[in-house]
Amino acid sequence: MNAVDIGLAFLEGLALIVSPCILPVLPLVLATSVDGGRRRPYGIIIGFVLAFSLFAMAARELVSLLGLDLDIVKDASLVLLALFGLVLLSEKLSEKFSALTQGAANLGNDLASTRGEGLLSGIAIGALIGLVWTPCAGPILAAVLVQVIRQETELAGNLVILSFGIGAGIPMLIIALTGRKIMSKLGFFTRHAEAVRKGFGVLILLAVAYIASGANIESLFMNANKVEAPRGELVLEEGLGQPYPAPEFAEIAAWENSPPLTMAGLRGKVVLVDFWTYSCINCVRTLPYLTDWDRKYRDMGLVIVGVHSPEFEFEKKLSNVRAAIAQHGIRYPVAQDNRLSTWLNFRNRYWPAHYLIDKQGQVVYTHFGEGQYDVTENNIRYLLGLKEKSETIRVEGPTFASGQTPETYLGYARADSFGGGERPSLDAQASYRFPASLGSDEWVLNGRWRVERERIVGGEKGAALRLSFKARKVFLVLGAAGSKPVHVTIRLNGEPVGSNAGKDAPAGVVTVGRNTLYELIDQKTPKSGLLEIKADSPGLEAYAFTFG
């Protein structure tokens, strides 16, 4: 969750009070507040905040349903902001815009005469006023909507919405409570309306130029004590407030692409330690960046060490890890941390996790999960003593859907969402039957299966698994218990997958040989679906679903 986005949304809500288009709305708030009971002003503000919040939630859901690329949304929003800034600079364009929204203003005047004494009538009026103000709040609201849409979870998006609504509502509440005394203060804005309008137009265009330049405003909040570097030099972005000595590699079962390494032996080098495991989709999506950095900066003094810390038992097999190293073109050192001793030394908790270590052996920057690749590369270059930023490669990232199905484990140690009303038999083969219906995010079995601690194993030809999900892509960690591959047929919503087949399921068939992650479904846009997989022979192993 991004606390900076939440704080910025609150400040942007407060900023709406100085918008030129506040003038037609303030009399509505005053009139409807004065003409009612004591609780009515509070109702008006509650309704006002709710109207904005529901509008933003609907916009977030629409973007999710359409599966729009967030980078495109952000670029489009900058264009809209720039256009709105130009509108404010031009008297003719401003007049045309006002004419387009005149209907909303007329509706607002009608609201001023609405009767009702209590809280509920105030909520109804406030909600309508909020809708009236929506077109007026254009540029700031557009910026907030981008912040909302880019949040990776529904909770984080809703908190940004709520923060913005509260920020907008507080000044309005003060106005509603102080009544007509505030009206006398509006003369300045009335007399200088054109200058105020043009001033905001300039501010909006400056903001667009700043955002388009790629400057990172969040770093101003997160690195308040950061020392500014001379022009042409880099600085450490989002570095640790208290760097600490890098922990040692411990009890490594095997080293690939390198003899054994130690932190003491790496002094004088810039070191990036990447905790990963090869069946983790989040880790896999970071590998193109890591291999690119290794290619660009190895000869300049960067050493990347991939600490492979297994999640499943099969990931401890060196042959499986070697196959993954070859598959992803990894040339940097990889340490096989089968006992998770190095993981524990670093007190790590995440896949993937990046620890950046300077030439003196101090951990100066960390990042957990995907993303922040431009920041990480900037910091690598800074620690190497390079003077300028470099263009970070762009790789397709995950698509997050509102209400997306969470990671789903099938082994009983961490299994959840098993549907059908029957209890699985643990560590014993049993027969199962698909139920008539399936709830959201639930999975069920059909045929003979053995449910084990970290996996389920098909016991016959035709053993099948169904999952109700919402996502764009569906991944499943699979393996074959016997010496021969197992062929798996994939169906989506009861039909052949067709163009929705994932890259590992051409024509809707997956050949499962070694234990690894397989992409089964790619719907191109996030949507709900019913996935069914069926094995053509016994021995299919299934571990966990992930989504993107």
Secondary structure by P-SEA (a helix, b strand, c coil): ccaaaaaaaaaaaaaccccccaaaaaaaaaaaaaacccaaaaaaaaaaaaaaaaaaaaaaaaaaaacccaaaaaaaaaaaaaaaaaaaacaaaaaaaaaaaaaaaaaaaaaaacccccaaaaaaaaaaaaaaacccccaaaaaaaaaaaacccaaaaaaaaaaaaaaaaaaaaaaaaacccccccaaaaaaaaaaaaaaaaaaaaaaaaaaaacccaaaaaacccccccccccccccccccccccccccccccccccccccccccccccbbbbbbbbcccaaaaaaaaaaaaaaacccccbbbbbbbccccccccccaaaaaaaaaaaccccbbbbcccaaaaaaacccccbbbbbbccccccccccccccaaaaaaaaaaaaaccccccbbbbcbbbbbcccccccccccccccccccccccccccccbbbbbcccccccccccccbbbbcccbbbbcccccbbbbbbbccbbbbbccccccbbbbbbbbcccccccccccccccccccccccccccccccccbbbbbbbbbbbcccbbbbcccccc
